[in-house]
Amino acid sequence: MQAREAAEAAEDTFGQAGAAYQRTCALLRAGRLDDAEQTAVSAADTVRGTDPQSMTWRGALTLISAIIAARRSDSAEAADR
């Protein structure tokens, strides 16, 4: 939570994306697939831009959300992402 709060206070989009990715990974390790997927999808939707850093974070969050969908055996959703 501290990383997310610091990134939000600084209005650091990439810091927020990084914190969301870390939170997603922690939720996955805890077996909370639905929460992890929602966190990743929501964060990916907030990252805008075509610069390399935006595309990197959006790609990382989208990829992990696709992996989560695949773990849920939702191949259609995984492929859509």
N, C-alpha and C positions, 0 to 999 in steps of 0.2 A: 504494500500500500504506500509506503513512503516514496518509492520511485515514481509511482503514478501521481501522487499528490504534488511532488516537487515539479514534475513535468507540466502538470496542469497549471500550477502557480506561475511557472515561467512561460506558459503558453508555447511549450515546446512540442510540436506535433510529432516529431520523430522520437522524442523521449516518451511520449504517451504511447506510441506504437510499440516501442521496445518494452515498456512496462506491461502492455497488454499481451505481448508475446510471452513474456516471462510468466504472467498470470495464467495464460492458456496452458503452458507447459506444466505448471504446478497443479492446475485443476485436472489435467490429464493423468498425472501421477497419482492423484487422489481418487481416480476413477469417476470423476464428475464430467462425463463426456458432454452432456447437454450444456452445462455451464461453460465448459471450455470452448465448445463450438460457438455458442452465442458471443462470447468474449472476442474470439478471433474474427468472426464475421462482422460484428459491430465495429471493431477497430479498423478492419480493412476498408469498410465503407467510409470512414472518416479521413483516410489518407488520400489526398488529391494531388494532382500534378503529374507531369511527365518527366520530371528531373530524375536522375538516377537514384537518389536516396528515397524519394517517394515510391518509385517503382519497386525498389528493393523491399521496403517495408510492406507495401501492399501485396507483393508477391509472396513474401514469407508468411504473412497472415492468411492469405488465400490458400496457400499450399497446406498449411497445418489444418485449416478448416476442411479441406478436401480429404486429408488423411483421417480426420475424425469421422467424416461422413462414411468413408470406406470402412472404418472400424465398426460403424453401426450397420454395415452391410447395405448401405444406401448408395449403390453404384451410380444411379442416375444423378443424384446430388453431387457426388464426388466428381463425376465427369463434367458437370455444369460449371464447377468452380475452376 
